[in-house]
Amino acid sequence: TGISRECMHVIHTHDKTGKLHIESPYYHQFHLKDFFIIWGKTFNRNCIFQYCVDENHTLSFFVNGVENDDYENLPLRDGDVIRIVYSEKK
């Protein structure tokens, strides 16, 4: 994601591990939403792709194993492990 024959975006992946790489010619605080914009996918506190919170489903967001409410506004930091969980309400 983020790499094509024409260009390599500042935020991209090299393989299917999901690890994001940031290669920028200048310092800038990138956020998770920047990657989703490059990817062309939806992510916010209500939806991941086409899966949205409703009366039967929830969306949870974790950074380094701790629930977090930054969602798309999460500043990207080296080594952070991000987990997005869409699930049925119990």
Residue pairs with C-beta under 8 A, 6 or more apart in sequence:
1 12
1 13
1 35
1 38
1 39
2 8
2 9
2 11
2 12
2 13
2 35
2 38
2 39
3 9
3 12
3 13
3 14
8 23
9 38
10 22
10 23
10 24
10 30
10 34
11 20
11 21
11 22
11 30
11 34
11 35
11 38
11 76
12 20
12 21
12 23
12 38
13 19
13 20
13 21
14 21
20 35
20 76
22 30
22 76
24 30
29 75
29 76
30 75
30 76
31 72
31 73
31 74
31 75
31 76
32 43
32 70
32 71
32 72
32 73
32 74
32 76
32 82
33 43
33 44
33 72
33 73
34 76
35 76
36 42
36 43
36 72
41 49
42 48
42 49
42 50
43 49
43 71
43 72
43 84
44 71
44 72
45 53
45 59
45 61
45 69
45 71
45 72
46 52
46 53
46 59
47 53
47 59
48 59
48 84
48 86
51 57
51 59
51 86
52 59
53 59
55 89
56 88
56 89
57 86
57 87
57 88
57 89
58 86
58 87
58 88
58 89
59 84
59 85
59 86
60 67
60 84
60 85
60 87
61 67
61 68
61 69
61 70
61 71
61 74
61 82
61 83
61 84
61 85
62 68
62 82
62 83
62 84
62 85
63 70
63 74
63 80
63 81
63 82
63 83
64 80
64 81
65 81
65 83
68 74
74 80
74 82
